[in-house]
């Protein structure tokens, strides 16, 4: 593991176009951009570490890996507090988007994809503007406390 990877500045970081198109900004955490997947079928958060040219977890240095895990836990707690799901799914894929990002998804027995993973299951159902604004505001309040 390269400890120097922990010190990469945010310079050179840009959000992958697919993540930008599919998600909405919620908050800037110490390491990651927190974003909401625009799919009302699932409370689904995305964390994108603000590091240039990082494709996988092992591309991060040790302290950034620890910070990402801490941010995943924060997001899982947010979803637990806001939605009381049956499960929290956490995934680090990268098959379609080569930029490291973590999925934190509240799952419910009987939801649209249950018991399968949410990826590739039907078409996303975007939030209405009012629903989206309310969801983002509620999540932002969670981080303001």
MODELLER restraints for C-alpha pairs under 7 A, 6 or more apart:
rsr = mdl.restraints
at = mdl.atoms
rsr.add(forms.Gaussian(group=physical.xy_distance, feature=features.Distance(at['CA:1:A'], at['CA:61:A']), mean=6.07, stdev=0.5))
rsr.add(forms.Gaussian(group=physical.xy_distance, feature=features.Distance(at['CA:2:A'], at['CA:61:A']), mean=5.66, stdev=0.5))
rsr.add(forms.Gaussian(group=physical.xy_distance, feature=features.Distance(at['CA:3:A'], at['CA:61:A']), mean=5.06, stdev=0.5))
rsr.add(forms.Gaussian(group=physical.xy_distance, feature=features.Distance(at['CA:3:A'], at['CA:62:A']), mean=6.54, stdev=0.5))
rsr.add(forms.Gaussian(group=physical.xy_distance, feature=features.Distance(at['CA:4:A'], at['CA:61:A']), mean=6.89, stdev=0.5))
rsr.add(forms.Gaussian(group=physical.xy_distance, feature=features.Distance(at['CA:5:A'], at['CA:60:A']), mean=5.80, stdev=0.5))
rsr.add(forms.Gaussian(group=physical.xy_distance, feature=features.Distance(at['CA:5:A'], at['CA:61:A']), mean=4.83, stdev=0.5))
rsr.add(forms.Gaussian(group=physical.xy_distance, feature=features.Distance(at['CA:6:A'], at['CA:60:A']), mean=6.58, stdev=0.5))
rsr.add(forms.Gaussian(group=physical.xy_distance, feature=features.Distance(at['CA:6:A'], at['CA:61:A']), mean=4.77, stdev=0.5))
rsr.add(forms.Gaussian(group=physical.xy_distance, feature=features.Distance(at['CA:6:A'], at['CA:63:A']), mean=6.19, stdev=0.5))
rsr.add(forms.Gaussian(group=physical.xy_distance, feature=features.Distance(at['CA:6:A'], at['CA:64:A']), mean=5.62, stdev=0.5))
rsr.add(forms.Gaussian(group=physical.xy_distance, feature=features.Distance(at['CA:8:A'], at['CA:51:A']), mean=6.53, stdev=0.5))
rsr.add(forms.Gaussian(group=physical.xy_distance, feature=features.Distance(at['CA:10:A'], at['CA:50:A']), mean=5.73, stdev=0.5))
rsr.add(forms.Gaussian(group=physical.xy_distance, feature=features.Distance(at['CA:10:A'], at['CA:51:A']), mean=5.69, stdev=0.5))
rsr.add(forms.Gaussian(group=physical.xy_distance, feature=features.Distance(at['CA:10:A'], at['CA:52:A']), mean=6.89, stdev=0.5))
rsr.add(forms.Gaussian(group=physical.xy_distance, feature=features.Distance(at['CA:12:A'], at['CA:52:A']), mean=5.27, stdev=0.5))
rsr.add(forms.Gaussian(group=physical.xy_distance, feature=features.Distance(at['CA:13:A'], at['CA:50:A']), mean=5.83, stdev=0.5))
rsr.add(forms.Gaussian(group=physical.xy_distance, feature=features.Distance(at['CA:13:A'], at['CA:51:A']), mean=5.46, stdev=0.5))
rsr.add(forms.Gaussian(group=physical.xy_distance, feature=features.Distance(at['CA:13:A'], at['CA:52:A']), mean=4.28, stdev=0.5))
rsr.add(forms.Gaussian(group=physical.xy_distance, feature=features.Distance(at['CA:16:A'], at['CA:99:A']), mean=6.63, stdev=0.5))
rsr.add(forms.Gaussian(group=physical.xy_distance, feature=features.Distance(at['CA:22:A'], at['CA:37:A']), mean=5.99, stdev=0.5))
rsr.add(forms.Gaussian(group=physical.xy_distance, feature=features.Distance(at['CA:22:A'], at['CA:38:A']), mean=5.85, stdev=0.5))
rsr.add(forms.Gaussian(group=physical.xy_distance, feature=features.Distance(at['CA:23:A'], at['CA:35:A']), mean=5.79, stdev=0.5))
rsr.add(forms.Gaussian(group=physical.xy_distance, feature=features.Distance(at['CA:23:A'], at['CA:36:A']), mean=5.20, stdev=0.5))
rsr.add(forms.Gaussian(group=physical.xy_distance, feature=features.Distance(at['CA:23:A'], at['CA:37:A']), mean=4.37, stdev=0.5))
rsr.add(forms.Gaussian(group=physical.xy_distance, feature=features.Distance(at['CA:23:A'], at['CA:38:A']), mean=5.29, stdev=0.5))
rsr.add(forms.Gaussian(group=physical.xy_distance, feature=features.Distance(at['CA:24:A'], at['CA:35:A']), mean=5.25, stdev=0.5))
rsr.add(forms.Gaussian(group=physical.xy_distance, feature=features.Distance(at['CA:24:A'], at['CA:36:A']), mean=5.12, stdev=0.5))
rsr.add(forms.Gaussian(group=physical.xy_distance, feature=features.Distance(at['CA:24:A'], at['CA:37:A']), mean=6.59, stdev=0.5))
rsr.add(forms.Gaussian(group=physical.xy_distance, feature=features.Distance(at['CA:24:A'], at['CA:38:A']), mean=6.81, stdev=0.5))
rsr.add(forms.Gaussian(group=physical.xy_distance, feature=features.Distance(at['CA:25:A'], at['CA:34:A']), mean=6.30, stdev=0.5))
rsr.add(forms.Gaussian(group=physical.xy_distance, feature=features.Distance(at['CA:25:A'], at['CA:35:A']), mean=4.50, stdev=0.5))
rsr.add(forms.Gaussian(group=physical.xy_distance, feature=features.Distance(at['CA:25:A'], at['CA:36:A']), mean=6.49, stdev=0.5))
rsr.add(forms.Gaussian(group=physical.xy_distance, feature=features.Distance(at['CA:26:A'], at['CA:34:A']), mean=5.46, stdev=0.5))
rsr.add(forms.Gaussian(group=physical.xy_distance, feature=features.Distance(at['CA:26:A'], at['CA:35:A']), mean=5.07, stdev=0.5))
rsr.add(forms.Gaussian(group=physical.xy_distance, feature=features.Distance(at['CA:26:A'], at['CA:36:A']), mean=6.53, stdev=0.5))
rsr.add(forms.Gaussian(group=physical.xy_distance, feature=features.Distance(at['CA:26:A'], at['CA:136:A']), mean=5.87, stdev=0.5))
rsr.add(forms.Gaussian(group=physical.xy_distance, feature=features.Distance(at['CA:26:A'], at['CA:140:A']), mean=6.28, stdev=0.5))
rsr.add(forms.Gaussian(group=physical.xy_distance, feature=features.Distance(at['CA:27:A'], at['CA:33:A']), mean=6.24, stdev=0.5))
rsr.add(forms.Gaussian(group=physical.xy_distance, feature=features.Distance(at['CA:27:A'], at['CA:34:A']), mean=5.12, stdev=0.5))
rsr.add(forms.Gaussian(group=physical.xy_distance, feature=features.Distance(at['CA:27:A'], at['CA:140:A']), mean=6.59, stdev=0.5))
rsr.add(forms.Gaussian(group=physical.xy_distance, feature=features.Distance(at['CA:28:A'], at['CA:34:A']), mean=5.98, stdev=0.5))
rsr.add(forms.Gaussian(group=physical.xy_distance, feature=features.Distance(at['CA:31:A'], at['CA:49:A']), mean=5.41, stdev=0.5))
rsr.add(forms.Gaussian(group=physical.xy_distance, feature=features.Distance(at['CA:31:A'], at['CA:50:A']), mean=6.06, stdev=0.5))
rsr.add(forms.Gaussian(group=physical.xy_distance, feature=features.Distance(at['CA:31:A'], at['CA:67:A']), mean=6.74, stdev=0.5))
rsr.add(forms.Gaussian(group=physical.xy_distance, feature=features.Distance(at['CA:31:A'], at['CA:68:A']), mean=6.85, stdev=0.5))
rsr.add(forms.Gaussian(group=physical.xy_distance, feature=features.Distance(at['CA:32:A'], at['CA:47:A']), mean=5.63, stdev=0.5))
rsr.add(forms.Gaussian(group=physical.xy_distance, feature=features.Distance(at['CA:32:A'], at['CA:48:A']), mean=4.93, stdev=0.5))
rsr.add(forms.Gaussian(group=physical.xy_distance, feature=features.Distance(at['CA:32:A'], at['CA:49:A']), mean=3.94, stdev=0.5))
rsr.add(forms.Gaussian(group=physical.xy_distance, feature=features.Distance(at['CA:32:A'], at['CA:50:A']), mean=5.40, stdev=0.5))
rsr.add(forms.Gaussian(group=physical.xy_distance, feature=features.Distance(at['CA:33:A'], at['CA:47:A']), mean=5.65, stdev=0.5))
rsr.add(forms.Gaussian(group=physical.xy_distance, feature=features.Distance(at['CA:33:A'], at['CA:48:A']), mean=5.10, stdev=0.5))
rsr.add(forms.Gaussian(group=physical.xy_distance, feature=features.Distance(at['CA:33:A'], at['CA:49:A']), mean=6.29, stdev=0.5))
rsr.add(forms.Gaussian(group=physical.xy_distance, feature=features.Distance(at['CA:33:A'], at['CA:50:A']), mean=6.70, stdev=0.5))
rsr.add(forms.Gaussian(group=physical.xy_distance, feature=features.Distance(at['CA:34:A'], at['CA:45:A']), mean=6.98, stdev=0.5))
rsr.add(forms.Gaussian(group=physical.xy_distance, feature=features.Distance(at['CA:34:A'], at['CA:46:A']), mean=5.86, stdev=0.5))
rsr.add(forms.Gaussian(group=physical.xy_distance, feature=features.Distance(at['CA:34:A'], at['CA:47:A']), mean=4.79, stdev=0.5))
rsr.add(forms.Gaussian(group=physical.xy_distance, feature=features.Distance(at['CA:34:A'], at['CA:48:A']), mean=6.66, stdev=0.5))
rsr.add(forms.Gaussian(group=physical.xy_distance, feature=features.Distance(at['CA:35:A'], at['CA:45:A']), mean=5.75, stdev=0.5))
rsr.add(forms.Gaussian(group=physical.xy_distance, feature=features.Distance(at['CA:35:A'], at['CA:46:A']), mean=5.03, stdev=0.5))
rsr.add(forms.Gaussian(group=physical.xy_distance, feature=features.Distance(at['CA:35:A'], at['CA:47:A']), mean=6.32, stdev=0.5))
rsr.add(forms.Gaussian(group=physical.xy_distance, feature=features.Distance(at['CA:36:A'], at['CA:44:A']), mean=6.04, stdev=0.5))
rsr.add(forms.Gaussian(group=physical.xy_distance, feature=features.Distance(at['CA:36:A'], at['CA:45:A']), mean=4.69, stdev=0.5))
rsr.add(forms.Gaussian(group=physical.xy_distance, feature=features.Distance(at['CA:36:A'], at['CA:46:A']), mean=6.08, stdev=0.5))
rsr.add(forms.Gaussian(group=physical.xy_distance, feature=features.Distance(at['CA:37:A'], at['CA:44:A']), mean=5.48, stdev=0.5))
rsr.add(forms.Gaussian(group=physical.xy_distance, feature=features.Distance(at['CA:37:A'], at['CA:45:A']), mean=5.92, stdev=0.5))
rsr.add(forms.Gaussian(group=physical.xy_distance, feature=features.Distance(at['CA:37:A'], at['CA:46:A']), mean=6.74, stdev=0.5))
rsr.add(forms.Gaussian(group=physical.xy_distance, feature=features.Distance(at['CA:38:A'], at['CA:126:A']), mean=5.12, stdev=0.5))
rsr.add(forms.Gaussian(group=physical.xy_distance, feature=features.Distance(at['CA:38:A'], at['CA:127:A']), mean=6.13, stdev=0.5))
rsr.add(forms.Gaussian(group=physical.xy_distance, feature=features.Distance(at['CA:39:A'], at['CA:124:A']), mean=5.03, stdev=0.5))
rsr.add(forms.Gaussian(group=physical.xy_distance, feature=features.Distance(at['CA:39:A'], at['CA:125:A']), mean=4.89, stdev=0.5))
rsr.add(forms.Gaussian(group=physical.xy_distance, feature=features.Distance(at['CA:39:A'], at['CA:126:A']), mean=4.72, stdev=0.5))
rsr.add(forms.Gaussian(group=physical.xy_distance, feature=features.Distance(at['CA:39:A'], at['CA:127:A']), mean=6.25, stdev=0.5))
rsr.add(forms.Gaussian(group=physical.xy_distance, feature=features.Distance(at['CA:40:A'], at['CA:125:A']), mean=5.54, stdev=0.5))
rsr.add(forms.Gaussian(group=physical.xy_distance, feature=features.Distance(at['CA:40:A'], at['CA:126:A']), mean=5.65, stdev=0.5))
rsr.add(forms.Gaussian(group=physical.xy_distance, feature=features.Distance(at['CA:40:A'], at['CA:127:A']), mean=5.11, stdev=0.5))
rsr.add(forms.Gaussian(group=physical.xy_distance, feature=features.Distance(at['CA:41:A'], at['CA:112:A']), mean=6.73, stdev=0.5))
rsr.add(forms.Gaussian(group=physical.xy_distance, feature=features.Distance(at['CA:41:A'], at['CA:125:A']), mean=6.42, stdev=0.5))
rsr.add(forms.Gaussian(group=physical.xy_distance, feature=features.Distance(at['CA:42:A'], at['CA:105:A']), mean=6.88, stdev=0.5))
rsr.add(forms.Gaussian(group=physical.xy_distance, feature=features.Distance(at['CA:42:A'], at['CA:106:A']), mean=6.42, stdev=0.5))
rsr.add(forms.Gaussian(group=physical.xy_distance, feature=features.Distance(at['CA:42:A'], at['CA:107:A']), mean=6.90, stdev=0.5))
rsr.add(forms.Gaussian(group=physical.xy_distance, feature=features.Distance(at['CA:43:A'], at['CA:105:A']), mean=5.91, stdev=0.5))
rsr.add(forms.Gaussian(group=physical.xy_distance, feature=features.Distance(at['CA:43:A'], at['CA:106:A']), mean=5.36, stdev=0.5))
rsr.add(forms.Gaussian(group=physical.xy_distance, feature=features.Distance(at['CA:44:A'], at['CA:103:A']), mean=6.99, stdev=0.5))
rsr.add(forms.Gaussian(group=physical.xy_distance, feature=features.Distance(at['CA:44:A'], at['CA:104:A']), mean=5.85, stdev=0.5))
rsr.add(forms.Gaussian(group=physical.xy_distance, feature=features.Distance(at['CA:44:A'], at['CA:105:A']), mean=4.33, stdev=0.5))
rsr.add(forms.Gaussian(group=physical.xy_distance, feature=features.Distance(at['CA:44:A'], at['CA:106:A']), mean=6.35, stdev=0.5))
rsr.add(forms.Gaussian(group=physical.xy_distance, feature=features.Distance(at['CA:45:A'], at['CA:103:A']), mean=5.88, stdev=0.5))
rsr.add(forms.Gaussian(group=physical.xy_distance, feature=features.Distance(at['CA:45:A'], at['CA:104:A']), mean=5.10, stdev=0.5))
rsr.add(forms.Gaussian(group=physical.xy_distance, feature=features.Distance(at['CA:45:A'], at['CA:105:A']), mean=6.19, stdev=0.5))
rsr.add(forms.Gaussian(group=physical.xy_distance, feature=features.Distance(at['CA:46:A'], at['CA:101:A']), mean=6.44, stdev=0.5))
rsr.add(forms.Gaussian(group=physical.xy_distance, feature=features.Distance(at['CA:46:A'], at['CA:102:A']), mean=5.48, stdev=0.5))
rsr.add(forms.Gaussian(group=physical.xy_distance, feature=features.Distance(at['CA:46:A'], at['CA:103:A']), mean=4.79, stdev=0.5))
rsr.add(forms.Gaussian(group=physical.xy_distance, feature=features.Distance(at['CA:46:A'], at['CA:104:A']), mean=6.29, stdev=0.5))
rsr.add(forms.Gaussian(group=physical.xy_distance, feature=features.Distance(at['CA:47:A'], at['CA:101:A']), mean=5.39, stdev=0.5))
rsr.add(forms.Gaussian(group=physical.xy_distance, feature=features.Distance(at['CA:47:A'], at['CA:102:A']), mean=5.02, stdev=0.5))
rsr.add(forms.Gaussian(group=physical.xy_distance, feature=features.Distance(at['CA:47:A'], at['CA:103:A']), mean=6.70, stdev=0.5))
rsr.add(forms.Gaussian(group=physical.xy_distance, feature=features.Distance(at['CA:48:A'], at['CA:100:A']), mean=6.35, stdev=0.5))
rsr.add(forms.Gaussian(group=physical.xy_distance, feature=features.Distance(at['CA:48:A'], at['CA:101:A']), mean=4.50, stdev=0.5))
rsr.add(forms.Gaussian(group=physical.xy_distance, feature=features.Distance(at['CA:48:A'], at['CA:102:A']), mean=6.63, stdev=0.5))
rsr.add(forms.Gaussian(group=physical.xy_distance, feature=features.Distance(at['CA:49:A'], at['CA:100:A']), mean=6.96, stdev=0.5))
rsr.add(forms.Gaussian(group=physical.xy_distance, feature=features.Distance(at['CA:49:A'], at['CA:101:A']), mean=6.81, stdev=0.5))
rsr.add(forms.Gaussian(group=physical.xy_distance, feature=features.Distance(at['CA:54:A'], at['CA:99:A']), mean=6.03, stdev=0.5))
rsr.add(forms.Gaussian(group=physical.xy_distance, feature=features.Distance(at['CA:54:A'], at['CA:100:A']), mean=5.82, stdev=0.5))
rsr.add(forms.Gaussian(group=physical.xy_distance, feature=features.Distance(at['CA:55:A'], at['CA:98:A']), mean=5.38, stdev=0.5))
rsr.add(forms.Gaussian(group=physical.xy_distance, feature=features.Distance(at['CA:55:A'], at['CA:99:A']), mean=4.60, stdev=0.5))
rsr.add(forms.Gaussian(group=physical.xy_distance, feature=features.Distance(at['CA:55:A'], at['CA:100:A']), mean=4.60, stdev=0.5))
rsr.add(forms.Gaussian(group=physical.xy_distance, feature=features.Distance(at['CA:56:A'], at['CA:100:A']), mean=5.13, stdev=0.5))
rsr.add(forms.Gaussian(group=physical.xy_distance, feature=features.Distance(at['CA:57:A'], at['CA:65:A']), mean=6.94, stdev=0.5))
rsr.add(forms.Gaussian(group=physical.xy_distance, feature=features.Distance(at['CA:57:A'], at['CA:100:A']), mean=6.79, stdev=0.5))
rsr.add(forms.Gaussian(group=physical.xy_distance, feature=features.Distance(at['CA:72:A'], at['CA:104:A']), mean=6.95, stdev=0.5))
rsr.add(forms.Gaussian(group=physical.xy_distance, feature=features.Distance(at['CA:75:A'], at['CA:104:A']), mean=6.79, stdev=0.5))
rsr.add(forms.Gaussian(group=physical.xy_distance, feature=features.Distance(at['CA:76:A'], at['CA:88:A']), mean=6.61, stdev=0.5))
rsr.add(forms.Gaussian(group=physical.xy_distance, feature=features.Distance(at['CA:76:A'], at['CA:104:A']), mean=6.40, stdev=0.5))
rsr.add(forms.Gaussian(group=physical.xy_distance, feature=features.Distance(at['CA:78:A'], at['CA:142:A']), mean=6.95, stdev=0.5))
rsr.add(forms.Gaussian(group=physical.xy_distance, feature=features.Distance(at['CA:79:A'], at['CA:106:A']), mean=6.17, stdev=0.5))
rsr.add(forms.Gaussian(group=physical.xy_distance, feature=features.Distance(at['CA:85:A'], at['CA:106:A']), mean=5.52, stdev=0.5))
rsr.add(forms.Gaussian(group=physical.xy_distance, feature=features.Distance(at['CA:85:A'], at['CA:107:A']), mean=5.59, stdev=0.5))
rsr.add(forms.Gaussian(group=physical.xy_distance, feature=features.Distance(at['CA:85:A'], at['CA:108:A']), mean=5.44, stdev=0.5))
rsr.add(forms.Gaussian(group=physical.xy_distance, feature=features.Distance(at['CA:86:A'], at['CA:107:A']), mean=5.95, stdev=0.5))
rsr.add(forms.Gaussian(group=physical.xy_distance, feature=features.Distance(at['CA:86:A'], at['CA:108:A']), mean=4.97, stdev=0.5))
rsr.add(forms.Gaussian(group=physical.xy_distance, feature=features.Distance(at['CA:86:A'], at['CA:109:A']), mean=6.49, stdev=0.5))
rsr.add(forms.Gaussian(group=physical.xy_distance, feature=features.Distance(at['CA:87:A'], at['CA:106:A']), mean=6.14, stdev=0.5))
rsr.add(forms.Gaussian(group=physical.xy_distance, feature=features.Distance(at['CA:87:A'], at['CA:107:A']), mean=5.13, stdev=0.5))
rsr.add(forms.Gaussian(group=physical.xy_distance, feature=features.Distance(at['CA:87:A'], at['CA:108:A']), mean=6.53, stdev=0.5))
rsr.add(forms.Gaussian(group=physical.xy_distance, feature=features.Distance(at['CA:88:A'], at['CA:104:A']), mean=6.81, stdev=0.5))
rsr.add(forms.Gaussian(group=physical.xy_distance, feature=features.Distance(at['CA:88:A'], at['CA:105:A']), mean=5.57, stdev=0.5))
rsr.add(forms.Gaussian(group=physical.xy_distance, feature=features.Distance(at['CA:88:A'], at['CA:106:A']), mean=4.77, stdev=0.5))
rsr.add(forms.Gaussian(group=physical.xy_distance, feature=features.Distance(at['CA:88:A'], at['CA:107:A']), mean=5.87, stdev=0.5))
rsr.add(forms.Gaussian(group=physical.xy_distance, feature=features.Distance(at['CA:89:A'], at['CA:104:A']), mean=5.81, stdev=0.5))
rsr.add(forms.Gaussian(group=physical.xy_distance, feature=features.Distance(at['CA:89:A'], at['CA:105:A']), mean=5.07, stdev=0.5))
rsr.add(forms.Gaussian(group=physical.xy_distance, feature=features.Distance(at['CA:89:A'], at['CA:106:A']), mean=6.49, stdev=0.5))
rsr.add(forms.Gaussian(group=physical.xy_distance, feature=features.Distance(at['CA:89:A'], at['CA:107:A']), mean=6.91, stdev=0.5))
rsr.add(forms.Gaussian(group=physical.xy_distance, feature=features.Distance(at['CA:90:A'], at['CA:103:A']), mean=5.44, stdev=0.5))
rsr.add(forms.Gaussian(group=physical.xy_distance, feature=features.Distance(at['CA:90:A'], at['CA:104:A']), mean=4.67, stdev=0.5))
rsr.add(forms.Gaussian(group=physical.xy_distance, feature=features.Distance(at['CA:90:A'], at['CA:105:A']), mean=6.42, stdev=0.5))
rsr.add(forms.Gaussian(group=physical.xy_distance, feature=features.Distance(at['CA:91:A'], at['CA:102:A']), mean=5.76, stdev=0.5))
rsr.add(forms.Gaussian(group=physical.xy_distance, feature=features.Distance(at['CA:91:A'], at['CA:103:A']), mean=5.01, stdev=0.5))
rsr.add(forms.Gaussian(group=physical.xy_distance, feature=features.Distance(at['CA:91:A'], at['CA:104:A']), mean=6.78, stdev=0.5))
rsr.add(forms.Gaussian(group=physical.xy_distance, feature=features.Distance(at['CA:92:A'], at['CA:101:A']), mean=6.29, stdev=0.5))
rsr.add(forms.Gaussian(group=physical.xy_distance, feature=features.Distance(at['CA:92:A'], at['CA:102:A']), mean=4.89, stdev=0.5))
rsr.add(forms.Gaussian(group=physical.xy_distance, feature=features.Distance(at['CA:92:A'], at['CA:103:A']), mean=6.40, stdev=0.5))
rsr.add(forms.Gaussian(group=physical.xy_distance, feature=features.Distance(at['CA:94:A'], at['CA:100:A']), mean=6.60, stdev=0.5))
rsr.add(forms.Gaussian(group=physical.xy_distance, feature=features.Distance(at['CA:113:A'], at['CA:121:A']), mean=5.97, stdev=0.5))
